Amino acid sequence: GVYTIASNGTSRPDFATIEEALKALSHCGVDGSTTFLVGAGKYSAMTVDAFNGASHKNMVTFASATGKASDVVISGTYHLTLNAVQHVRFENLTFGNGTGTRGITFNGKCKDVEIYHCEVLMSPTATATAYGIYNYGTAVDSIRFIGNHINGSYYGVYFYGSGTSKDGYNTHIVFDSNLVENAYYYTHYFYYTDFTSISHNTFLPRLSSGNYHYTYMYYCNLDRMEGNRYNFTRSTNINYWYNYLYYINRYNNDGRRGLVCNNEVIHTRGNGYGWYLGYDNMDFVNNSLLATNAPYPFYSYNDGSNALHLKNNNIICLAGDGMRFYNTANSVTYESNNIYSPNGVLIDGNTYSTYADIVAVTGDTNLTMKRSYFIDSTKSLEP
């Protein structure tokens, strides 16, 4: 059923505090779908331990009673800690008030957890280890982050399984429609993670970050990575930005290929990569990459055991090589791409700058080499 927590005196709540509700949940479990409506107010850090009775059909939900995340603020050193919990959902809640060390922490074998339309508010000035989302060393399953705002910290998202063994990967992970911004060092760091989807997210660095900044997916599998925006026009201090897709769909992927499509990268820094692909099995389709100052927007190192298919991509470089690809023989195919750069492309150590030479080395007979212009999609397009 539905229970109220701390309803600010407007009516008699079922539980005076979140701690009371959690104690009842831990001792008694549930017998059906259960929702806790949390009244407006400020609450101390929340730790949820394992409990009995829930299932995917009978989820336990904690939600703001008003439907507004800003009305319910839960904060401490670790704002929300989940200890091997299953079948629980958090909706329209705020975790953090601009301080603390961890926003949402996954401990133990958590399963079937959804974070929906929540705010995770860490320090926007942190320059030491702090995490918006944290998972390390234990594989979790069926975790969904949908429509959240994750702001500040040293790592925006740090999501790390336990290893390359079959049971070492985080599995069935959905990370969709989130805004991750103002992290100091890593906007996201995904390791040993198998994604059902990582799509329609916006990733923005801190306005005044350090000299180096990373967005990192390493030893990950994915079914779909679609419609994400990486925009570095706002940053003033970053010089080196590295955006990695490394060992994607290479281990424990049951023969699946990843689809990376319709993503946009706007890279305005002086060094680094718009995207670094390494040892990947994927179809890289309809993506737009712009590097205004970096030597190249697109870098790949592959080998014959992988298959990378590049189709309909728009790759614009204003300062260097459009692509730098190594070990491409029998592993990379090209189809209908647009590549514009002052230096052409560098493939397997050789530079090709004319249309005829690039077509000959890539086999892309539908290649175009046209300059296109990008709109800053983080700003309103209203007149």
N, C-alpha and C positions, 0 to 999 in steps of 0.2 A: 504494500500500500504506500501511501504518501504520508510522510512525517515532517514536522516543522522543527527547525532549530533556531533558537534565540530570535523570536519574531519582534524584538524591540518593544515589548509591552503592549502591542496592539491587540494581541490575543494570547492566550496561554499556550506556549509552545510545548511540543512533545518532549523536547530536550532543551535544557537551558544553554548548553554549550556543545560545540562540535566534539569535544572530548567525551562527553556523556554518550553521545550517539555512537561514537567509535567503540566505546566500551561495550555497549549493548550489542553492537554488530559482532565484535570479537567473541563475546561469551555465548550469544544466542544464535548467531547466524541468521539466515533469512529463509523464507518459505514462499518464494514467488518474487516477481518484479517489485523492486523497492526504490523509492525516491525520497531523498532528504532535501527539503527546501530550506536553504540557509538564509536567514534574515539579514538585512543590511547591517553592516558593521565591520569592525576590525577584529581579527582573530589571531591567536598565536599559531605557530607552525603546526602542521597537520601530519601525523604519521598513521598510515593505514596498514594494519597487519592482516594476515590471511584469515579468512572466515569461511564458514560452511554454508551450503545451500544455494548459492548463485549458479547461474549457467548463462550461456550466451542469450538464451531466450528470456531468462529472468535476471537481467542486469541490476546492479545496485548503482544508483545515480546520485551524485551530489551536485546541486544546481543552485544558482542564485534565485531567491524567491521572487525578485523583481524582474528577472530576466536580463539584468545589466551586470556585466562583469565588474564594473567599477564600484558597485554597491557593496561587494563582499571582498575584503582584502585579507588574505591569509599570509602571514609573514613571520619569519624568524631567521635563524642561520641557514637551515635547510627548510625551505618553505613547504614543500610537499614531499614526503618520503613514502614510497610504496614497497612494502616488504613481502615479496612473493605472493602478491595479491592476484586474483583472477576475477574477470567479469565485473569490472567497475568502470564507471564513466564520470567525468567531471565536465560540467557545462556552465559557461558564462560565469567563471570565477576568476579572481585576480590572485596570483601567487607572487608575493614580493611587493616591496614598496621602494625599490631603488637601492636596497642594501642586501646583505646576505651572501652566502657562498654558493649555494645551489638552489635552483628554482624547483625543478621536478626531478627527483632521484628514483631510479629503479634499482632495487636490491633484490637479489635472488631471482627465481624463475617466474617472473610476472607473465601473465597471459591474458589476452582479451581485455585490454585497457584502452579507453578512448579519452583523449583530451580534446574538447570541442569548444571552439570560440572562447578560449581563455586568454588572459593576459599573464605573461611571465615577465615581471619587471625587475631586472637586476640593475646593478650599478652601471650607469652609462659612462663612468670614468674609470672603471676598474682596469688596472694594468698588471694584475697578478692573477693567479689561477682562481677562476670562478666560472660557474657553468649555468647556463639557462636550463638546458635539458642534459641529464647525466645518466649514462648507463655504461658500466665497465665490468668486463671479466666474466659475466654470466649471461648466456644467451636467453633472450626473451622472445615471446611469440605473440603475433596478432596484436600489435600495438599501433594505434591510429592517432595521428596528430592532424586535426582538420580545422582550418580557419583560425589559427591562433596568432597572437602577436608576441614575439619573443624579443625582448629589448635589452641591450647592454651585456655586460660580463666580459670575461676574457675569451671564453668559448661560447658562442651562441648555442650550438648543439654539439654535444660530445656523446656519440652513440657507438659503442665499441663492444662487439661480441667477445668470444673467448679464443677463437682460432679457426684454422682452415679445415678442421675436421667437420664431418657432416652435422654433428650436434653443436658445433661451435659458432654457427651463424645465428644472429637474430633473424627470425623468419616472419614472413607475412606482414611486413611493415608498410604502413601507409603514411606518407608525409605530404599532405596536399593543402594548397590554398593558405599557406602560412606566410607571414611577414617576419623575417629574421633580420634584425638590424642592430647597428651600434656595438657589435662585438669588437674587442680590441685586436685579437690575433687570428682567430679562426671563426668565420661566420658559421661554418658547419664542418664537423669532422666525423664522417661515417666510416666504420671499419668492421669487417666481418658481418655485413648486414645484407639481407635478402629483401628487396623491396617489391611489393606488389605494385606500388606507384609512388613516385616522388614527382609531383606535378603541380603546376600553377602557383608556385611559390615565388616570392620576391626576396632577394638577398642583397642587402645593402651594408657596406662597411661603416665604421664610425667616421664622423666628419674629420676628426683629428686622431688618427690611429698611429701605430708605429710605422717603421719603415717597410716592414714586411706584413703581408696579409695573405691568408689562405682560405680556399674552399676546397674540401678534400673528400673524395670518395675512393676508398682503397680496399681491395679484396671484397667488393660488393657485387651482388647480383641484382638485376632489375628487369621487370617486365616492361615497364614504361616510365620514361622520364620526359615529361611533356610540358611545354608552356611555362617554363621557369624563366625568371628575369634576373640577371646578374648585372648590376649597374654601379660603376665606380666613378661616375662623374662628380659625386658629392664629396669625395675624399680629397683632403688637402695635403696630408703628410705621407701617405703610402707611395712608395716608389716601386717596390717589387710586389706584384700580385700573381699568385700561382693558383690556377683552377684545375684540379686533377680529377680525371676519371681513369683509375689505374687498376688493372686486373679485374675488369668488369665482365661478369658472366664467364669467368674462366674456371672457377672451382665450385663444385656442389650445385650446379645449376640444372642438372637433369637434361642437358641438351638444349635448353632455351637460348634464344637470342634476345638481346635487349633492344628496345626501340627508344632512341633518343631523338626527339622531334620537337620542332616549333619552339625551341628555346632561343633566348636573346642574351647575348653578352655584349656589353659596352665597356671596353677596357681603355681607360684614359691615362693609365700610369706609364712610366718610362721603361719599365722592365717587366719580365714575367711572361705569362701565357694567357691568352684569352681562354684557351682550353688545351690541356695536355691529355692526350689519349695514349695509354700504354697497355699493350697485351690484352686488347679488348675484343670480345665477340659481340658486335652490335651493328644495327642499322642506324646511321647518323643522318637524319633526313630533315630538310626544311628548317635548318637552324640558321640564325643570323649572328655573325661575329664581327665586331668592329674593334680595331685597335688603332687609336689615333697617334700614339707615341711609342708603343712597345715594338720591339723588333719583329714580332710575328703574332698573329692572333691564334694560330693553330699549329700545334706540335704533336707529332705522333711517333712512337717507337713500337713496332710490332714485330711479330715473327710468323713463320709459316704455320704455326699451330692455331692461329687466330684468324678470324675473317671479319674485316671491317669494311662496310659498304657505305660510301658517301654519296648522297643523292640530294639534289635541289638545295644545296646550302649556299648562303650568301656570305662570302668571306671578304672583308674589306680591311686592308692594311694601308696606312698612310705613311709609314716610316721604314718598313723593311720588307721581309718576305711574307707573302700571303700564307704559305705553309712551309714547315720544315718537317719532312717525313723521313724516317730511317727504317731499314729492314722491311721494305714494303712488298718485295717480290712474293707473289702468290698469296698475299694476305690482305691487300687493299684493292677495292674496285671503286671506280669513279663514274658518276652519271649525272649529267645536266647541272653542274655546279657553276656558280659565278665567283670568280676569283679576281680581285683587283688589288694590285700592289705595285709600288715603283720598282721592285726588284724581282718580280715574278715569284717562282717557287723554288725551294731547295729540296730535292728528293734523292735520298741515298747518297748524299754528299755532292751532288751536282746541281748547278743552278740552271734553270730554264726560264727565259723571260719572254720569248715570243709566243704568240698564240699557237703557231704550228708546232713548236717544240713542246709546249705544255700538253697539247692534245696527243702528241706522239708518245710522251712518257706516261701519261695517265690513261690513255685510251678513251678519254671523255670527249666523244665527237660532238656532243651538244654543249660544250663549254662556252661560257660567255665571260667577258672581262670588262664589266661596266662598273663605273663608280655609282654607288647608291648612297643616300643620305638617311641618317637615323634621327628619329625623334626621341627626346628624353622621356621615356614612358613612365618615369616616376612622378612627372608633373602633370597637372590637369591639362587636357586638350581643349577645355572649354574656352570660347573667345572672351 
